[in-house]
Amino acid sequence: MAAKPKQKPKLTDADRHKRFLAMAREVGASDDPKAFKTAFKKVAAPKAKGVSKR
C-alpha cells in the first residue's frame, strides 16, 4: 500500500490575507469605489423597471 502524501498545513487568516493581496496586485485590482462600480455595471444585469418580485 502506498504511503499517503503529507497534507499541507492550513493557512492562518494572516497568511490567507497576504496571499489575497498578492493576487490582487498581480491581476491589477483597484480599491477605488468608482472602478468597482464601473466593473460591476459591466457584469451585472440592469434592474428591470416595473417588475416586482413576489
PDB file with one MODEL, atoms N, CA, C and O in Angstrom:
MODEL        1
ATOM      1  N   MET A   1       0.835  -1.174   0.000  1.00  0.00           N
ATOM      2  CA  MET A   1       0.000   0.000   0.000  1.00  0.00           C
ATOM      3  C   MET A   1       0.887   1.247   0.000  1.00  0.00           C
ATOM      4  O   MET A   1       1.857   1.326   0.753  1.00  0.00           O
ATOM      5  N   ALA A   2       0.548   2.214  -0.844  1.00  0.00           N
ATOM      6  CA  ALA A   2       1.352   3.428  -0.976  1.00  0.00           C
ATOM      7  C   ALA A   2       1.121   4.348   0.219  1.00  0.00           C
ATOM      8  O   ALA A   2       0.023   4.416   0.773  1.00  0.00           O
ATOM      9  N   ALA A   3       2.165   5.040   0.593  1.00  0.00           N
ATOM     10  CA  ALA A   3       2.057   5.989   1.702  1.00  0.00           C
ATOM     11  C   ALA A   3       1.273   7.219   1.248  1.00  0.00           C
ATOM     12  O   ALA A   3       1.382   7.647   0.098  1.00  0.00           O
ATOM     13  N   LYS A   4       0.487   7.779   2.159  1.00  0.00           N
ATOM     14  CA  LYS A   4      -0.292   8.969   1.847  1.00  0.00           C
ATOM     15  C   LYS A   4       0.640  10.175   1.805  1.00  0.00           C
ATOM     16  O   LYS A   4       1.543  10.299   2.633  1.00  0.00           O
ATOM     17  N   PRO A   5       0.420  11.056   0.845  1.00  0.00           N
ATOM     18  CA  PRO A   5       1.244  12.272   0.824  1.00  0.00           C
ATOM     19  C   PRO A   5       0.898  13.151   2.025  1.00  0.00           C
ATOM     20  O   PRO A   5      -0.237  13.139   2.502  1.00  0.00           O
ATOM     21  N   LYS A   6       1.869  13.907   2.506  1.00  0.00           N
ATOM     22  CA  LYS A   6       1.632  14.791   3.645  1.00  0.00           C
ATOM     23  C   LYS A   6       0.657  15.887   3.240  1.00  0.00           C
ATOM     24  O   LYS A   6       0.726  16.425   2.136  1.00  0.00           O
ATOM     25  N   GLN A   7      -0.250  16.205   4.156  1.00  0.00           N
ATOM     26  CA  GLN A   7      -1.194  17.282   3.900  1.00  0.00           C
ATOM     27  C   GLN A   7      -0.513  18.615   4.136  1.00  0.00           C
ATOM     28  O   GLN A   7       0.352  18.753   5.001  1.00  0.00           O
ATOM     29  N   LYS A   8      -0.928  19.591   3.344  1.00  0.00           N
ATOM     30  CA  LYS A   8      -0.393  20.936   3.520  1.00  0.00           C
ATOM     31  C   LYS A   8      -0.969  21.511   4.811  1.00  0.00           C
ATOM     32  O   LYS A   8      -2.133  21.270   5.130  1.00  0.00           O
ATOM     33  N   PRO A   9      -0.171  22.262   5.548  1.00  0.00           N
ATOM     34  CA  PRO A   9      -0.711  22.874   6.769  1.00  0.00           C
ATOM     35  C   PRO A   9      -1.762  23.913   6.398  1.00  0.00           C
ATOM     36  O   PRO A   9      -1.649  24.576   5.367  1.00  0.00           O
ATOM     37  N   LYS A  10      -2.789  24.054   7.244  1.00  0.00           N
ATOM     38  CA  LYS A  10      -3.835  25.037   6.976  1.00  0.00           C
ATOM     39  C   LYS A  10      -3.275  26.439   7.129  1.00  0.00           C
ATOM     40  O   LYS A  10      -2.449  26.704   8.002  1.00  0.00           O
ATOM     41  N   LEU A  11      -3.737  27.329   6.268  1.00  0.00           N
ATOM     42  CA  LEU A  11      -3.277  28.711   6.318  1.00  0.00           C
ATOM     43  C   LEU A  11      -3.976  29.461   7.445  1.00  0.00           C
ATOM     44  O   LEU A  11      -5.154  29.238   7.725  1.00  0.00           O
ATOM     45  N   THR A  12      -3.236  30.341   8.076  1.00  0.00           N
ATOM     46  CA  THR A  12      -3.845  31.213   9.078  1.00  0.00           C
ATOM     47  C   THR A  12      -4.557  32.340   8.341  1.00  0.00           C
ATOM     48  O   THR A  12      -4.368  32.520   7.138  1.00  0.00           O
ATOM     49  N   ASP A  13      -5.363  33.085   9.053  1.00  0.00           N
ATOM     50  CA  ASP A  13      -6.057  34.209   8.427  1.00  0.00           C
ATOM     51  C   ASP A  13      -5.063  35.229   7.874  1.00  0.00           C
ATOM     52  O   ASP A  13      -5.276  35.804   6.806  1.00  0.00           O
ATOM     53  N   ALA A  14      -3.980  35.443   8.612  1.00  0.00           N
ATOM     54  CA  ALA A  14      -2.967  36.411   8.157  1.00  0.00           C
ATOM     55  C   ALA A  14      -2.306  35.937   6.866  1.00  0.00           C
ATOM     56  O   ALA A  14      -2.093  36.734   5.952  1.00  0.00           O
ATOM     57  N   ASP A  15      -1.978  34.641   6.780  1.00  0.00           N
ATOM     58  CA  ASP A  15      -1.369  34.099   5.563  1.00  0.00           C
ATOM     59  C   ASP A  15      -2.333  34.178   4.387  1.00  0.00           C
ATOM     60  O   ASP A  15      -1.937  34.510   3.269  1.00  0.00           O
ATOM     61  N   ARG A  16      -3.583  33.875   4.644  1.00  0.00           N
ATOM     62  CA  ARG A  16      -4.608  33.920   3.592  1.00  0.00           C
ATOM     63  C   ARG A  16      -4.772  35.359   3.090  1.00  0.00           C
ATOM     64  O   ARG A  16      -4.918  35.593   1.890  1.00  0.00           O
ATOM     65  N   HIS A  17      -4.746  36.312   4.017  1.00  0.00           N
ATOM     66  CA  HIS A  17      -4.875  37.726   3.654  1.00  0.00           C
ATOM     67  C   HIS A  17      -3.692  38.167   2.793  1.00  0.00           C
ATOM     68  O   HIS A  17      -3.877  38.881   1.807  1.00  0.00           O
ATOM     69  N   LYS A  18      -2.487  37.750   3.156  1.00  0.00           N
ATOM     70  CA  LYS A  18      -1.293  38.101   2.374  1.00  0.00           C
ATOM     71  C   LYS A  18      -1.384  37.540   0.960  1.00  0.00           C
ATOM     72  O   LYS A  18      -1.037  38.224  -0.003  1.00  0.00           O
ATOM     73  N   ARG A  19      -1.847  36.304   0.832  1.00  0.00           N
ATOM     74  CA  ARG A  19      -1.985  35.695  -0.496  1.00  0.00           C
ATOM     75  C   ARG A  19      -3.039  36.425  -1.319  1.00  0.00           C
ATOM     76  O   ARG A  19      -2.864  36.624  -2.521  1.00  0.00           O
ATOM     77  N   PHE A  20      -4.142  36.826  -0.668  1.00  0.00           N
ATOM     78  CA  PHE A  20      -5.201  37.559  -1.348  1.00  0.00           C
ATOM     79  C   PHE A  20      -4.675  38.888  -1.887  1.00  0.00           C
ATOM     80  O   PHE A  20      -4.927  39.231  -3.043  1.00  0.00           O
ATOM     81  N   LEU A  21      -3.953  39.632  -1.064  1.00  0.00           N
ATOM     82  CA  LEU A  21      -3.408  40.921  -1.501  1.00  0.00           C
ATOM     83  C   LEU A  21      -2.398  40.752  -2.629  1.00  0.00           C
ATOM     84  O   LEU A  21      -2.378  41.545  -3.570  1.00  0.00           O
ATOM     85  N   ALA A  22      -1.564  39.726  -2.538  1.00  0.00           N
ATOM     86  CA  ALA A  22      -0.580  39.475  -3.588  1.00  0.00           C
ATOM     87  C   ALA A  22      -1.273  39.166  -4.918  1.00  0.00           C
ATOM     88  O   ALA A  22      -0.850  39.655  -5.966  1.00  0.00           O
ATOM     89  N   MET A  23      -2.319  38.368  -4.879  1.00  0.00           N
ATOM     90  CA  MET A  23      -3.043  38.035  -6.105  1.00  0.00           C
ATOM     91  C   MET A  23      -3.761  39.262  -6.655  1.00  0.00           C
ATOM     92  O   MET A  23      -3.807  39.454  -7.870  1.00  0.00           O
ATOM     93  N   ALA A  24      -4.318  40.088  -5.785  1.00  0.00           N
ATOM     94  CA  ALA A  24      -4.993  41.310  -6.231  1.00  0.00           C
ATOM     95  C   ALA A  24      -4.004  42.238  -6.938  1.00  0.00           C
ATOM     96  O   ALA A  24      -4.331  42.824  -7.969  1.00  0.00           O
ATOM     97  N   ARG A  25      -2.807  42.370  -6.390  1.00  0.00           N
ATOM     98  CA  ARG A  25      -1.782  43.193  -7.040  1.00  0.00           C
ATOM     99  C   ARG A  25      -1.390  42.598  -8.383  1.00  0.00           C
ATOM    100  O   ARG A  25      -1.199  43.323  -9.359  1.00  0.00           O
ATOM    101  N   GLU A  26      -1.270  41.279  -8.429  1.00  0.00           N
ATOM    102  CA  GLU A  26      -0.842  40.599  -9.655  1.00  0.00           C
ATOM    103  C   GLU A  26      -1.830  40.810 -10.799  1.00  0.00           C
ATOM    104  O   GLU A  26      -1.423  40.993 -11.947  1.00  0.00           O
ATOM    105  N   VAL A  27      -3.125  40.784 -10.490  1.00  0.00           N
ATOM    106  CA  VAL A  27      -4.125  40.949 -11.544  1.00  0.00           C
ATOM    107  C   VAL A  27      -4.491  42.407 -11.786  1.00  0.00           C
ATOM    108  O   VAL A  27      -5.284  42.710 -12.678  1.00  0.00           O
ATOM    109  N   GLY A  28      -3.914  43.311 -10.992  1.00  0.00           N
ATOM    110  CA  GLY A  28      -4.149  44.734 -11.212  1.00  0.00           C
ATOM    111  C   GLY A  28      -5.477  45.226 -10.671  1.00  0.00           C
ATOM    112  O   GLY A  28      -6.069  46.151 -11.228  1.00  0.00           O
ATOM    113  N   ALA A  29      -5.950  44.621  -9.594  1.00  0.00           N
ATOM    114  CA  ALA A  29      -7.217  45.035  -8.989  1.00  0.00           C
ATOM    115  C   ALA A  29      -7.067  46.427  -8.377  1.00  0.00           C
ATOM    116  O   ALA A  29      -5.985  46.815  -7.937  1.00  0.00           O
ATOM    117  N   SER A  30      -8.162  47.161  -8.358  1.00  0.00           N
ATOM    118  CA  SER A  30      -8.168  48.510  -7.807  1.00  0.00           C
ATOM    119  C   SER A  30      -9.065  48.553  -6.583  1.00  0.00           C
ATOM    120  O   SER A  30     -10.046  47.814  -6.507  1.00  0.00           O
ATOM    121  N   ASP A  31      -8.736  49.414  -5.619  1.00  0.00           N
ATOM    122  CA  ASP A  31      -9.607  49.563  -4.454  1.00  0.00           C
ATOM    123  C   ASP A  31     -10.442  50.839  -4.547  1.00  0.00           C
ATOM    124  O   ASP A  31     -11.044  51.268  -3.563  1.00  0.00           O
ATOM    125  N   ASP A  32     -10.474  51.439  -5.734  1.00  0.00           N
ATOM    126  CA  ASP A  32     -11.252  52.641  -5.976  1.00  0.00           C
ATOM    127  C   ASP A  32     -12.731  52.277  -6.141  1.00  0.00           C
ATOM    128  O   ASP A  32     -13.063  51.445  -6.985  1.00  0.00           O
ATOM    129  N   PRO A  33     -13.627  52.885  -5.350  1.00  0.00           N
ATOM    130  CA  PRO A  33     -15.067  52.567  -5.466  1.00  0.00           C
ATOM    131  C   PRO A  33     -15.641  52.840  -6.855  1.00  0.00           C
ATOM    132  O   PRO A  33     -16.533  52.121  -7.305  1.00  0.00           O
ATOM    133  N   LYS A  34     -15.143  53.867  -7.536  1.00  0.00           N
ATOM    134  CA  LYS A  34     -15.645  54.175  -8.886  1.00  0.00           C
ATOM    135  C   LYS A  34     -15.267  53.069  -9.866  1.00  0.00           C
ATOM    136  O   LYS A  34     -16.061  52.713 -10.737  1.00  0.00           O
ATOM    137  N   ALA A  35     -14.060  52.525  -9.726  1.00  0.00           N
ATOM    138  CA  ALA A  35     -13.629  51.433 -10.596  1.00  0.00           C
ATOM    139  C   ALA A  35     -14.481  50.196 -10.345  1.00  0.00           C
ATOM    140  O   ALA A  35     -14.812  49.468 -11.281  1.00  0.00           O
ATOM    141  N   PHE A  36     -14.837  49.956  -9.089  1.00  0.00           N
ATOM    142  CA  PHE A  36     -15.699  48.824  -8.760  1.00  0.00           C
ATOM    143  C   PHE A  36     -17.068  48.979  -9.407  1.00  0.00           C
ATOM    144  O   PHE A  36     -17.581  48.037 -10.011  1.00  0.00           O
ATOM    145  N   LYS A  37     -17.659  50.161  -9.283  1.00  0.00           N
ATOM    146  CA  LYS A  37     -18.988  50.393  -9.859  1.00  0.00           C
ATOM    147  C   LYS A  37     -18.966  50.206 -11.379  1.00  0.00           C
ATOM    148  O   LYS A  37     -19.886  49.620 -11.950  1.00  0.00           O
ATOM    149  N   THR A  38     -17.929  50.700 -12.018  1.00  0.00           N
ATOM    150  CA  THR A  38     -17.805  50.559 -13.470  1.00  0.00           C
ATOM    151  C   THR A  38     -17.713  49.089 -13.868  1.00  0.00           C
ATOM    152  O   THR A  38     -18.398  48.644 -14.788  1.00  0.00           O
ATOM    153  N   ALA A  39     -16.866  48.342 -13.173  1.00  0.00           N
ATOM    154  CA  ALA A  39     -16.701  46.920 -13.482  1.00  0.00           C
ATOM    155  C   ALA A  39     -17.975  46.149 -13.173  1.00  0.00           C
ATOM    156  O   ALA A  39     -18.351  45.247 -13.921  1.00  0.00           O
ATOM    157  N   PHE A  40     -18.638  46.495 -12.082  1.00  0.00           N
ATOM    158  CA  PHE A  40     -19.861  45.790 -11.696  1.00  0.00           C
ATOM    159  C   PHE A  40     -20.969  46.008 -12.719  1.00  0.00           C
ATOM    160  O   PHE A  40     -21.723  45.086 -13.028  1.00  0.00           O
ATOM    161  N   LYS A  41     -21.066  47.213 -13.237  1.00  0.00           N
ATOM    162  CA  LYS A  41     -22.082  47.500 -14.250  1.00  0.00           C
ATOM    163  C   LYS A  41     -21.857  46.687 -15.516  1.00  0.00           C
ATOM    164  O   LYS A  41     -22.809  46.373 -16.230  1.00  0.00           O
ATOM    165  N   LYS A  42     -20.608  46.345 -15.800  1.00  0.00           N
ATOM    166  CA  LYS A  42     -20.312  45.560 -16.992  1.00  0.00           C
ATOM    167  C   LYS A  42     -20.775  44.109 -16.854  1.00  0.00           C
ATOM    168  O   LYS A  42     -21.126  43.478 -17.851  1.00  0.00           O
ATOM    169  N   VAL A  43     -20.780  43.579 -15.640  1.00  0.00           N
ATOM    170  CA  VAL A  43     -21.107  42.161 -15.467  1.00  0.00           C
ATOM    171  C   VAL A  43     -22.495  41.918 -14.895  1.00  0.00           C
ATOM    172  O   VAL A  43     -23.020  40.812 -15.025  1.00  0.00           O
ATOM    173  N   ALA A  44     -23.105  42.914 -14.268  1.00  0.00           N
ATOM    174  CA  ALA A  44     -24.424  42.735 -13.652  1.00  0.00           C
ATOM    175  C   ALA A  44     -25.514  43.165 -14.625  1.00  0.00           C
ATOM    176  O   ALA A  44     -25.366  44.143 -15.357  1.00  0.00           O
ATOM    177  N   ALA A  45     -26.598  42.422 -14.616  1.00  0.00           N
ATOM    178  CA  ALA A  45     -27.737  42.768 -15.452  1.00  0.00           C
ATOM    179  C   ALA A  45     -28.456  43.964 -14.834  1.00  0.00           C
ATOM    180  O   ALA A  45     -28.600  44.031 -13.614  1.00  0.00           O
ATOM    181  N   PRO A  46     -28.905  44.903 -15.654  1.00  0.00           N
ATOM    182  CA  PRO A  46     -29.627  46.056 -15.093  1.00  0.00           C
ATOM    183  C   PRO A  46     -30.972  45.612 -14.523  1.00  0.00           C
ATOM    184  O   PRO A  46     -31.565  44.636 -14.983  1.00  0.00           O
ATOM    185  N   LYS A  47     -31.435  46.336 -13.526  1.00  0.00           N
ATOM    186  CA  LYS A  47     -32.723  46.027 -12.913  1.00  0.00           C
ATOM    187  C   LYS A  47     -33.840  46.347 -13.917  1.00  0.00           C
ATOM    188  O   LYS A  47     -33.807  47.369 -14.602  1.00  0.00           O
ATOM    189  N   ALA A  48     -34.812  45.458 -13.983  1.00  0.00           N
ATOM    190  CA  ALA A  48     -35.956  45.670 -14.860  1.00  0.00           C
ATOM    191  C   ALA A  48     -36.919  46.642 -14.160  1.00  0.00           C
ATOM    192  O   ALA A  48     -37.228  46.479 -12.980  1.00  0.00           O
ATOM    193  N   LYS A  49     -37.381  47.638 -14.894  1.00  0.00           N
ATOM    194  CA  LYS A  49     -38.306  48.619 -14.316  1.00  0.00           C
ATOM    195  C   LYS A  49     -39.730  48.092 -14.404  1.00  0.00           C
ATOM    196  O   LYS A  49     -40.114  47.511 -15.419  1.00  0.00           O
ATOM    197  N   GLY A  50     -40.505  48.288 -13.364  1.00  0.00           N
ATOM    198  CA  GLY A  50     -41.910  47.907 -13.370  1.00  0.00           C
ATOM    199  C   GLY A  50     -42.161  46.449 -13.051  1.00  0.00           C
ATOM    200  O   GLY A  50     -43.319  46.033 -13.014  1.00  0.00           O
ATOM    201  N   VAL A  51     -41.143  45.664 -12.824  1.00  0.00           N
ATOM    202  CA  VAL A  51     -41.310  44.259 -12.497  1.00  0.00           C
ATOM    203  C   VAL A  51     -41.028  44.093 -11.011  1.00  0.00           C
ATOM    204  O   VAL A  51     -39.968  44.481 -10.520  1.00  0.00           O
ATOM    205  N   SER A  52     -41.992  43.511 -10.302  1.00  0.00           N
ATOM    206  CA  SER A  52     -41.785  43.317  -8.876  1.00  0.00           C
ATOM    207  C   SER A  52     -41.606  41.836  -8.561  1.00  0.00           C
ATOM    208  O   SER A  52     -42.191  40.970  -9.212  1.00  0.00           O
ATOM    209  N   LYS A  53     -40.803  41.571  -7.569  1.00  0.00           N
ATOM    210  CA  LYS A  53     -40.608  40.192  -7.116  1.00  0.00           C
ATOM    211  C   LYS A  53     -41.690  39.843  -6.126  1.00  0.00           C
ATOM    212  O   LYS A  53     -42.146  40.702  -5.371  1.00  0.00           O
ATOM    213  N   ARG A  54     -42.094  38.631  -6.121  1.00  0.00           N
ATOM    214  CA  ARG A  54     -43.123  38.208  -5.160  1.00  0.00           C
ATOM    215  C   ARG A  54     -42.521  37.449  -4.043  1.00  0.00           C
ATOM    216  O   ARG A  54     -43.232  37.013  -3.138  1.00  0.00           O
TER     217      ARG A  54
ENDMDL
END
